[in-house]
Amino acid sequence: MRAFNKGFLSIAILTLPLGSAIENSYAAVDIEYPADFCKSNFVNNIPLVINPPVEGSGINLRKEEAQLSNRDKASVCGRWEAVYPRADGAAVDNILGMQTVHSALLPSGKLLLASGSSWRNKFDVDRFPDSLNPVPGTGLFDVREDPFANSKYDNYYRLVNNTAIYDPVANSFYRIPSPLPEKGKDTFLANDLFCSGHVHLPDGNVLFVGGTEYYYPYRTGAQSNYIFDWRKELTVDWKSVDWSVVPEKNDAHYLWTFAGKMDVGRWYPSLVPLNDGRISIFSGFTNYFLTPKVTAYRFEINSTVDFFDPYRFNPDHPENAWKNVDVKETPNSPFSTRIYKTFTPSVCEDMEHFDALGISTNPDADPTLKPPCTCDERCQKDNLYDAFKLYPNNYQLANNRIYLSREGDWVSLRTSDTAYMRRTKNTYWVNIEGDAEHPKVTFEHGPDRPDIITSYGTSYFDPNFNGVGILGGQPVSPGTSTSFITVLHDDENPDYDFSNDSSDSSTPEKIIATRFHGGLGSTKFETFHPDGDNKSGQWKIEPNFLGDHAQDNRTMGAAIVLPTRQVLLINGGNYDFYGPIHYPVLMTPEFNDKGEFVQYHSRRLTDAVEPRLYHNSAVLLPDGRVWTSGGNSARASVNTKEGVQPTSSKKEAPKGQRKPNLDLVNIKMYFFQDGQMAEVQKGMLDTPTENWTAEIFNPPYLFIGGDYRPQIETIKQTSKAKPGTTFQQTIGKQNYYLLQSRQSYEVEVNDLPKEHKQNDELVLIKLPSFTHDWDQGHKFISIPFDKKTCAKSSCVISFQTPEFVKANIPPAFYMMFYVDTQGKPSKAAFVRLDDKAVAP
């Protein structure tokens, strides 16, 4: 195993080529460049200073900066590339043509991308400047309109059918059918993947849980679950598939299996893989009709923990794979931890808007259709207590012991005055006990966070200090509004409410904000350091880790742990919906002589072109690059009319897929105020409401030493395989390997630099599954060497696997990277770690 030290990590970033990758050795640059070097010297990789300034010119450029300006800048600052997919897919010119809220890297190396209904409103949504006080949109699925009637099946499917496959090697982007809703006698079961949770099962297939049920009267969670089949995807020629047609379940190109209906729905759930292969599922807003007579109140959070057991799954009886434990009354759970003596909700602004339109908000009119802001007796009681966060960032730190860091997205949905936002510092430990047939869940209180828990900070498990890191995030707030205008009480504004105006003018006026930015991010870096036995731990905070300026406040970012143990912070903005931050930050760990983590050194890297706000995506690819896509600055609106054509009438590429009809979606919208919409006018500079582009970032390590690249040539099992198991298997055109506990293996690596005696490492990174600013199920594993034998430009590395359960390694597919002595990673090999499997 590599012995870490500061010298190695300096080499990892700043090594520059001195000659051929194999024939010559490499030297580290003994220059410490300023943290903002990439900002001050480069704009989109174009050097601002081509040659050193002449003496006496008055330009005070540091000597080392001038020297580097004529060298390979990408080895310090990285490099961006735009994604322009092949013409035979569904991409439209240089854009994908769809939002990418959810992304998962498949064992094939392809990306599964989905967005479902994409948070959209209907086309005719009220908007500024047509209205000075626009009514908030009610979204696509309104409980009053019976949107899940079988007669509306095809149109519903069109509105949620936004799923695609991107192949980074072939640069192909194909639209594929989304999962089919399950039909009943009169209605079907909502299955919108927007705001679902997802993670890989041990066999590499992807489990999607929950998603969006209704938008109005408030967001509620779907109960449907689906499994995506990555192996079957390899058999489909997508060029010949019309993705816009509702498929049949037995179609060769239909890749989904219905995985059952949960007892209670989930909107914004999180999935945590356990070491026995089960998936534990936490949180999310519930479904609307909890029973025929009981409906959910606004922001009601699911108080149960679900368990999905893939080894018990049978498509004919999917219910056999599910177990459910309600923890509402469990001692020390968030739901039994009282945080307020009293709770009195305020009336949110939605009420005045709907009253103005003549929409009934009288709960007595229909007891099953509650007004948007109703908080009944049950609601008020529950809000005296804590609850799960939405998309809670939970981490299994030891076998069946999960830490609730309490970062995530909204502890409950933001209202105009934040009355429903829980303000706590609480964290919790969860113990999974019992067995698969009779699971039991217990809780313990964890150490408090340093300050009130934030939302939308990007969190990750840090392999350098073996704890949880949280970068940026929003303090509790009602959001920020700007761009104020003055409204006069005259004939043009007869309906505007001036009752609170204090002006002495004979013509009353009111100043209103016309742009809502959302919550403001922060520059903090919070870290949780568990103790040795994961019984407790300590939180630390660096308030200004990301910078000292307002422009450095970040939310909605993505923290990607790279094969080199560096952390890449990418995407996001100063606010949810405004102020995109184009520059990534590279965090390089420093270790002392004993290999103990000391601190991070951060560097600002070169800027991306596209803004990546709310709902952006970021995924580490098998070749070491980082995919980024998507982003919302507000809610788009879509044509919901029955029978409209979802594909374009324009001529398609020869033998290619049909293109989406982009005219069906209005992406020139922005937030007037929280929930209220406005339309971009000609001449305004604005971020696209939905960003339909993708970019790929090449980290600096890819430019170390020129064009050479270490390669994993072979993986061999040197111990006797378990009876009946197959170690290596070719699926598609790629080799896969099965690794099991307490077995011995050899890895041959080639194309190494001349000096490769020490400081190299083999690492495993679990396949990413990313949404809403974090990777559910992320895992980074370092593989200790038993022996390393080298000759010329190659080495053979021997290692033995640990007992996976004891080592806290969940069964799954992983990317295996070799990182050489210069800090340059190989392309990944795909391995499956699973003691229950008989083949990869």
Secondary structure as UniProt FT lines:
FT   HELIX           6..14
FT   TURN            21..23
FT   TURN            35..36
FT   HELIX           37..41
FT   STRAND          42..43
FT   TURN            44..45
FT   STRAND          46..47
FT   TURN            55..56
FT   HELIX           63..68
FT   TURN            69..70
FT   HELIX           74..77
FT   STRAND          79..82
FT   TURN            87..88
FT   TURN            93..94
FT   STRAND          102..105
FT   TURN            107..108
FT   STRAND          111..114
FT   TURN            116..119
FT   STRAND          121..122
FT   TURN            123..124
FT   STRAND          127..128
FT   TURN            129..130
FT   HELIX           143..145
FT   TURN            147..148
FT   HELIX           150..152
FT   HELIX           153..160
FT   STRAND          163..167
FT   TURN            168..171
FT   STRAND          172..176
FT   STRAND          187..188
FT   TURN            194..195
FT   STRAND          197..200
FT   TURN            202..203
FT   STRAND          206..209
FT   STRAND          221..228
FT   HELIX           230..233
FT   TURN            234..235
FT   HELIX           238..240
FT   TURN            243..244
FT   TURN            249..250
FT   TURN            252..253
FT   STRAND          256..267
FT   STRAND          270..273
FT   TURN            275..276
FT   STRAND          279..282
FT   TURN            298..299
FT   STRAND          304..308
FT   HELIX           310..312
FT   TURN            315..316
FT   HELIX           318..321
FT   STRAND          322..326
FT   TURN            328..329
FT   TURN            331..332
FT   HELIX           334..336
FT   HELIX           350..356
FT   TURN            357..358
FT   TURN            363..365
FT   TURN            367..368
FT   TURN            372..373
FT   HELIX           377..382
FT   TURN            383..384
FT   STRAND          394..398
FT   TURN            399..400
FT   STRAND          401..404
FT   TURN            416..417
FT   TURN            419..420
FT   STRAND          428..434
FT   STRAND          439..445
FT   STRAND          458..462
FT   TURN            463..466
FT   STRAND          467..471
FT   STRAND          480..488
FT   TURN            491..492
FT   TURN            494..495
FT   TURN            499..500
FT   STRAND          509..518
FT   STRAND          525..530
FT   TURN            532..533
FT   STRAND          537..542
FT   TURN            543..546
FT   HELIX           550..552
FT   STRAND          554..555
FT   STRAND          558..561
FT   TURN            563..564
FT   STRAND          567..570
FT   STRAND          585..591
FT   TURN            593..594
FT   STRAND          597..604
FT   STRAND          614..620
FT   TURN            622..623
FT   STRAND          626..632
FT   STRAND          637..638
FT   TURN            642..643
FT   TURN            654..655
FT   HELIX           662..664
FT   STRAND          665..666
FT   STRAND          669..673
FT   TURN            674..675
FT   STRAND          676..679
FT   TURN            682..683
FT   STRAND          694..698
FT   HELIX           700..703
FT   TURN            704..707
FT   STRAND          711..717
FT   TURN            723..724
FT   STRAND          728..731
FT   TURN            732..733
FT   STRAND          734..739
FT   TURN            741..742
FT   STRAND          744..750
FT   STRAND          761..766
FT   STRAND          769..771
FT   TURN            772..773
FT   STRAND          774..775
FT   TURN            776..777
FT   STRAND          780..783
FT   STRAND          787..791
FT   TURN            792..793
FT   STRAND          794..800
FT   TURN            804..808
FT   STRAND          812..819
FT   TURN            821..822
FT   STRAND          829..833
FT   TURN            835..836
//
